[in-house]
Amino acid sequence: MTDYDVTPEQASHDRVIPDRDLPMVAAQWLVDGYDSPLLREMASLTSRQALEGEVKMADVLAQLGHPIREFDSPYEQLPWRGQWEGIWWAVDRMDRTHRPYASAQYVLEIIGDYEGLWEPGGGEALMAMLRAWDENPDLRPAIDEQIRGHLRELREDDVPPLGLPEGRDE
């Protein structure tokens, strides 16, 4: 990726662009089809004017519809909203100190408490497995295997940090 190969969306998610390069980035965005009065103004600046902050990148991004996101917590910038350690712990403890059912309950507690984790964590599927386990004592060994498989398939990169849209490369 070159210095100027960044989209406004990426820039709004903490992609660092040196101030002296802002006019060239703005010019590239104009070529790429983005447009706003502040973007045109930024593209017309010299490197020195850009360093002096005559046009603020945050204002340009807001005009382009990509305001810079403020984070309430540094954990919002971590995969699984900073909850991956708890999920990893539950999977690691499975069959050592906890039955698969208990590990699944722990994971459900985590993914149910944080917006955006339920779907990637397979909350509905886990709930269905636990219901089936409760209702079918004869099938519990097979359901334990399903739970193990489900929990072991969870990956840290299944949920991007809040600051990174899905599919964005670093």
Secondary structure, DSSP 8 states (H G I E B T S, - for coil): --TT---HHHHHTT----GGGHHHHHHHHHHTT---HHHHHHHT--HHHHHTTSS-HHHHHHHTT------SSGGGGSGGGGTHHHHHHHHHHBTTTB-HHHHHHHHHHHHHHSTT-TTTTTHHHHHHHHHHHHH-GGGHHHHHHHHHHHHHH--GGGS--TTS-TT---
